[in-house]
Amino acid sequence: MVILPGFNGDFHVYEWHEVHRRVFEDAAGLPGIRVVDLLQPFAAVSNDASRFSNDAIHLSESGHAVMAGILLPLVREALPDPP
């Protein structure tokens, strides 16, 4: 499960930290479900959330590239070794 941040404003004053924490905690106990919160990884790239979206909701091309860079190693780690 991936928790995406809202892409408006500045991540330093992000208003949904508590929602991310609650969703993460609630989902973390589900068997067989890995939970990944992308708020901090996106903020580590830039605190300007609008850099990743053109409309504050949907990812822009650069937002998709950042998300792929974050998630690809996790997907590769989860895949079994090829025979």
C-alpha positions as MATLAB code, in Angstrom:
seq = 'MVILPGFNGDFHVYEWHEVHRRVFEDAAGLPGIRVVDLLQPFAAVSNDASRFSNDAIHLSESGHAVMAGILLPLVREALPDPP';
ca = [
       0.000    0.000    0.000;
       1.354    3.397   -0.972;
       0.419    6.561    0.902;
       0.885    9.576   -1.357;
       1.081   13.115   -0.008;
      -0.988   16.005   -1.257;
       1.067   18.129   -3.615;
       0.139   21.650   -2.635;
       2.251   24.054   -0.653;
       5.370   23.223    1.281;
       6.084   19.867    2.903;
       7.524   21.676    5.963;
       4.049   22.961    6.803;
       2.168   19.923    5.506;
      -1.248   19.723    7.188;
      -1.857   15.982    6.806;
       1.026   14.495    8.853;
      -1.399   13.048   11.388;
      -3.514   11.409    8.680;
      -0.410    9.772    7.195;
       0.607    8.495   10.632;
      -2.844    7.037   11.374;
      -3.205    5.368    7.972;
       0.303    3.924    8.261;
      -0.321    2.575   11.757;
      -3.723    1.133   10.870;
      -2.480   -0.563    7.712;
       0.851   -1.743    9.137;
      -0.825   -4.587   11.013;
      -2.498   -6.080    7.953;
      -0.961   -9.452    7.094;
       0.892   -9.576    3.786;
       0.600   -5.828    3.178;
       3.671   -3.631    2.996;
       2.948    0.021    3.681;
       5.075    2.767    2.136;
       4.499    6.416    3.023;
       5.973    8.620    0.293;
       5.736   11.905    2.203;
       9.293   11.916    3.564;
      10.928   10.559    0.393;
       9.254   13.296   -1.684;
      10.176   15.943    0.906;
      13.792   14.722    0.782;
      13.879   15.565   -2.932;
      12.224   18.987   -2.535;
      10.094   20.698    0.100;
       8.160   22.436   -2.687;
       5.314   19.958   -3.190;
       4.073   21.776   -6.298;
       7.264   20.644   -8.064;
       5.703   17.160   -8.343;
       2.222   18.102   -9.583;
       0.598   20.545  -11.954;
      -2.759   20.610  -10.150;
      -1.932   19.666   -6.506;
      -3.601   16.265   -6.953;
      -2.147   14.332   -9.880;
       1.540   13.636  -10.307;
       3.386   15.481  -13.049;
       6.022   13.801  -15.179;
       8.690   14.740  -12.637;
       6.457   13.488   -9.806;
       6.062   10.132  -11.532;
       9.817    9.933  -12.038;
      10.463   10.574   -8.339;
       7.834    8.028   -7.293;
       9.312    5.425   -9.650;
      12.758    6.058   -8.208;
      11.415    5.492   -4.703;
       9.268    2.435   -5.443;
      11.380    0.537   -7.995;
      13.982   -0.643   -5.452;
      11.176   -1.784   -3.135;
       9.497   -3.739   -5.927;
      12.787   -5.335   -6.940;
      13.445   -6.271   -3.310;
      10.030   -7.924   -3.058;
      10.436  -10.017   -6.227;
      11.854  -13.519   -5.938;
      15.246  -14.180   -7.461;
      14.951  -15.388  -11.060;
      15.526  -19.109  -11.582;
];
